[in-house]
Amino acid sequence: MSCKSRSLVAGLGLLVLLLLLVNPSAVRAGGGNSYPLGAESFMVGAAPPPGFYMLNYTYYYHASDMNDDKGKNIDVFDDITVWADVLRFIWFSEKQILGGNYGQHLFLPLLDVSLDFKAPVGPKGKNSYDDTDVPYVIYSPFLLAHHFMQGKLHTVFSLVDIYIPTGQDDDNLAGVGHNFWTFEPALGITYMPTPAWEFSLKLMYDFNTKQNDCPTVYGFNVDRTPGDEFHFDYSVSYGFSKSFRVGLSGYYYKQVSDDDYDIDSSVPPPVQDLLKDDEGNHSQVFAVGPGVWYNYKNMFFSLRTQFEMDAKNKTEGQNVWFKFTYAF
C-alpha cells in the first residue's frame, strides 16, 4: 500500500459508511467508456467517394445525476462537465475488395473533464477532480464502403477501430488518459427509401484490455479489466432539399460483461467487498434529441443535441455535437 493510501485508512470507515448509504456500487460507471456516445448520426453509412476528408467534432456534455443499478440518482454525486474536440482523417481509395472501396481513418481527440462530488472521495480525498489531455488515438487499418440497391442502401465496415492508449493520471478520478486498449469492430448502415428520408445506424462492440492502477472512489488504485460493451448510434431525418435535412438522433449503450478487479490484501476487506459488488453492476443508457444537417459545396455541417434517459450505473445528462466535414 502506498503512503497516500495509508493516510486515507484512518478516515476510510466514515467514507465507506457514507458511500454505503448512497449505494456506492454505482458511483463509478462500469465498462471502458472509450467511445464518445452519439458521435455519429445522419448518413453515417453513406461513405463519400474515393478521396481524402477531414472531420472535426466539437462536443459538450453535462450531467448532474449519477444513477445506481436501479436507475435512482445517487446523492453523493454532484456534477460532471466534458468538453472535447476531435480531429478525424478519412481516406478512401479506388481499390476495391469484395466489391467495396478500401480505406482507413484516424482520430485525434482532446478532452477536458471536470468531476464534482458532495463528499471527499477517491485517491486524493477531494470533492472535485479535473483533467485535460489526449486519452487515446483511434486508428482503423481496414475500412470497406459499399453501395447497394441503386444508391438506396449504403454500408461502411471497420474491421477494428483500435484505441491506442496514451497513459493516465493514476490518482485522478477525472483523468481522461487511458492505459488500456480497446478493440472495436464497427458497422455503419444508411437506408434511403426515397431521396428525402434517411435511416442510419452505427453498430459497435468493444473489447477492453486490463487497466493498471484504476483510481476508485474508495481511495485505492486497483487493476481492472473493464467489461465488454455493445452500443449503437442512430438517426432518422428528412431532407427538405439536397443540402438541408432535419431529424432525430441518439444512442443506446449497454455493458454486457462484468468488470474484473484484481483485489489483493493491500485493499482493506470493507473495500474489497464494495469492489466485488461493483463488478456485477453493468452500465447502460439511452438518448435521443433533434438535429440539423447542411451541405455547402465541399463542406458538411451538423448540429445536434441529445437527452439521456434510463441510465443505470452511469451519469444521465445532455450533450451537444457540432460536426464539420471538409472534402479535399
FENLIN-V481893 format. One record per residue. OMEGA is omega in whole degrees, 0 to 359 (none if undefined). Layout:
# FENLIN-V481893
omega->[OMEGA,OMEGA]
This chain:
# FENLIN-V481893
omega->[181,178,181,179,180,182,181,186,183,181,185,182,179,180,179,178,179,182,177,181,183,177,186,185,181,180,180,178,177,181,181,180,181,184,176,187,178,184,183,181,189,173,187,180,183,182,179,177,177,182,182,186,174,178,174,178,172,192,173,178,177,177,175,178,168,187,178,185,178,179,180,182,179,187,185,180,183,192,171,177,181,170,178,171,187,172,178,178,181,175,173,184,173,182,181,175,182,177,181,178,181,178,177,172,183,178,174,183,171,184,172,185,172,186,183,175,178,178,178,180,172,183,181,180,184,174,186,176,176,181,174,185,170,186,184,169,181,181,171,180,187,172,173,180,179,176,185,171,178,176,178,183,182,177,170,182,172,180,174,168,184,177,185,189,179,183,184,171,189,185,186,179,179,183,183,179,179,165,169,181,172,178,192,168,184,178,176,182,174,178,180,181,173,178,183,187,180,176,185,181,172,183,182,175,186,171,184,175,185,175,179,175,177,179,179,180,184,175,180,172,185,175,185,169,181,179,175,184,172,179,176,169,181,175,171,182,178,181,176,174,177,186,187,176,177,180,178,175,180,182,172,181,179,172,190,175,185,162,180,178,172,187,178,186,178,179,180,183,179,180,175,181,180,179,178,176,181,187,185,181,185,178,172,178,175,181,177,178,184,177,178,180,183,179,176,181,182,181,181,182,170,178,185,168,184,182,182,177,178,179,174,182,186,174,178,185,183,176,174,178,168,184,179,179,178,178,180,none]
